Amino acid sequence: MAASVVLTIESDLSQGELQSRLRVGAAKPREGLQAAKVFLNGIAAGAHRAKIAVQTGSAAPVAASGTFTLASVVATDACTIGTTTFTFTSTPTLSTDVEVDGADDTADAAALAAAINAHATVSQIVTASAASAVVTITAKQKGVVGNFIPISDADSTITTSGAFLTGGTGGVTEAEQLYALGL
């Protein structure tokens, strides 16, 4: 049976310095893991001040998801993720505008998924993929937390799977243990 561990580290270093030290976005996962090891060893040795909260869970987390199913959408039809509304339009100008084809639900679903994945804020919380006329929204943070992301539609041409993403399981289930090292 798999389990999960979540480490939350509060450091006196700037975000940029942390990202550099931890090699955030490293192309090779082993490089990023090695950088994390060096950083944690530095904290343990007193080279950095930090607070580390450790939480465990009894199951490997699974991401929550939900769907928008399109059926002949037209300009002005809309759907919402969180508080961000995506509106179909023939002349997109905003980051929340989705170019409508109107005659091809597969093309409209692909356009909606692309708009979601390109949105500066929403893309930090969920990812979207399209298959035929269905857009699947998946929480980036695995676990039950994704079950609290609301989704909705405003028109009869878009059917939402439910009021929230669902199916997120696992993740943190235990109270945290806090280690304060100099902060």
Secondary structure as UniProt FT lines:
FT   STRAND          4..11
FT   HELIX           15..21
FT   TURN            22..25
FT   HELIX           29..45
FT   STRAND          50..57
FT   STRAND          65..70
FT   TURN            75..76
FT   STRAND          78..81
FT   TURN            82..83
FT   STRAND          84..89
FT   TURN            95..96
FT   STRAND          97..99
FT   HELIX           105..118
FT   TURN            120..121
FT   HELIX           122..124
FT   STRAND          126..131
FT   TURN            132..133
FT   STRAND          134..139
FT   HELIX           144..148
FT   STRAND          150..153
FT   TURN            156..157
FT   STRAND          158..160
FT   STRAND          177..182
//
